[in-house]
Amino acid sequence: PLWCASLAPSQLAWVTRGAALVRAIAAEDADVVCLQEVDHYHDTFRPALGALGYEGCYREDEWSPCRKLSGGVLRDGVAIFYKREKLELCGMHVPCTPRVAKDVDTAAEDGDSSAGNSDRDAGKCLIARFRVLPPRTLTHGARWNEHVCAMEEVVVATVHLDSAKTPLGVEKRQRQARRCARAVREFCAFFPFDPPP
């Protein structure tokens, strides 16, 4: 492909690229990391980031084109990694994209105006809710009696939308973004946050 013509084949090899991505993530030292197009979750990201203090949530794309392109070897999806010393996973949600929703959008892209537009496709979306953990020095050290548990929580979503660079692709991404935003609101409403004391 044209976008990687300037890279040597050795730089394109997953061993090199995967290590470079892990180094870049480690350098940022973020509390939360959201990734899309993750086709090496189990063999690269989960073990490498786990060694750096992260836990992960992963949503594999049920209809990933990556399967076809890799002869069924690779499958991609989206992932959320979080620092286990700073956040506790309270729940997660994976909005379902029914196969019929994808088929409707495919038919519409092929010019079948009777197909209509689906409002059920949220792309590859993963939503997680975390409780912010207090620093260990406040809960286990000499200052433990000063700690007030405010039960601060945060919701994080990662999504990979359709990539077609066409007018229909733009419309589809907009629908997917709206559906994803609605899924986040529904998730938050289903598990309301406890007000701080």
N, C-alpha and C positions, 0 to 999 in steps of 0.2 A: 504494500500500500504506500501511497505517496507520503502520508504523514510520518512514516518511519524510515524514509529513504536515506536519511542522514545518519542513521544508527547502524553500527556494525552488528552482524548476526549474533555475536557473543553478548552484546548489550540487550538484545531482544530475548535471549534465553531466560526462562522463568527463574532459574537459580539466581541470575544477576538482578533481574527486575524485582523479584520478590524481596530479596535482601535489601535493595535500595528503598523500596516502599516501607519496609519495617524500620529501617534506619530513619527515614523521614518522619514517620509517626512517633518514634521514640524521641527524636529531637524536639518535637512540639510539646511533648509531655502533657497532653491534654487530658482532662478528666473524662471526656466523652469523645469518641471517634466514630463517625458515620462513614460507611463505605458502600459503594455501589459497584456492580459488575464484578463481584467477588467470586472467582471460580477456583480459588485455592484456600477456602476457609479452613477446612479440616487439616490439610497437610502443611500449611504455611502460617496463616494469620493466627489461628487459634493457639497453636503451641508457642509461636514466637512472642505474641503479645501477652499470652498467659505468663510467660517467664518475666515479663516487664510489669506484672501486677494487674493486668486487665482480665476481666471476664467478658464473654461475648454472647450475643443473641444473633441468630442467623435465620434468614428466610430464603429458601431456595426457590427459584422461579420454576414453576411446574412445567412451563412450556418454553424453556430456555433454548434459543437458537444455538447456544454454545454446545448443547448436546450433539446437534447435527454436525456442526463444524469440527467437533473433536472425536467423531465416531462414537459418541456416547460416553466417553471417558470423563469429560469435564461437565460440570453444571454450575451455573452462576446464580447469584442472588444478591441480597443486601444484608449488611451486618451493622450492628451497633456494639462497640466495645466500651467498657467503662472501668474506671479504677475501682477495684474492689475495696480498697481502704477508705474511699471517699463516698461511694454510692452503694445502695442496696437495691437490688431489683425487686419491685413490688408486684409487677405484672406486665404482660405484654399482649399485643393484639396484632394479628395478621389479617388485614382486610382481604377477604376472598375475592378473586377475580374469576367468575365463572367462565368456563370455556365458551359458552354461548356469547358472552360479552366480547371476547376476543374475536369470535367468528363474525359477529355483527359488524365490528369495526373493520375487519378485513374485507368483508363484502362491500362496505361503504367505500373503502379505498379503491376497490376494484370497479367502482362505478355503479354498483347496484343501489339505486336510490331508495328501493323498497326496504333496504336493510335498516334504515334509521340510525339513530345514534344511541349508544349504550351509556347509561349513567352508573354502571356498576363496576367499571374498571378503574381501580386506584393505582394502576401500575404495579411495580414491585415495591410494596410498602411494608414497613415494619415500625410499630409504635411501641415504646417502652416507657414505663413509669418508674421513677427511682425515688428513694428516700435519701436525702443528703445526710451522711453520717457525720457526727461531730468528731473533731480531732481526738485521737486516743488519749492525749495528755489531759483533756478535759474530763473524760469519763473514767480514767483509770489511774490518774496521777494524784498529786497532792491537792490539785484544784478541783477534784471531782464534785465537791459539794457546791461549787459555783455554777456548775453546768445546768442550764435550763433546756430541756428537750423541746424544741420548737416544731419538730416533725416537718421540717421543710422538705418539699417534694418538687420534682421537676418531671415533665413529660418531654420525651425526645422522639422524633420521627425521622426516618431516612426513607427516601423514595427514589426509584429510578423510573422516569417517565418514558413514554414512547420516543424513539429517536428519529422518526421519518422527517426529512427536511422538505416537506410538502405542505400546502395549505391544509390538507386534511390531517397531516401529522401535527400541525400547530393546534388545530381544533381538538384533536385527541389529547394532546398534552394538557390543554386547558381543562378539558373534562376530567382527566385523571387527577390534576392538581385540586380541582374542586372536590372530587370524591375523596381524595386523601385528607383534605382539610376537614371535611365532614366526618370522616372516620376518627380523626383526632378529637373533634368535639364530642362525638358519641362516646368515645373511650373515656374521656374526662368526665362526662356526665354520668356514665355507668359506675365509675369509681370516684365519687366526689372527694375532693381533698378535705382533710380534717383541718378545721381552722386552728391556728396556733393558739396556745393558752394565753 
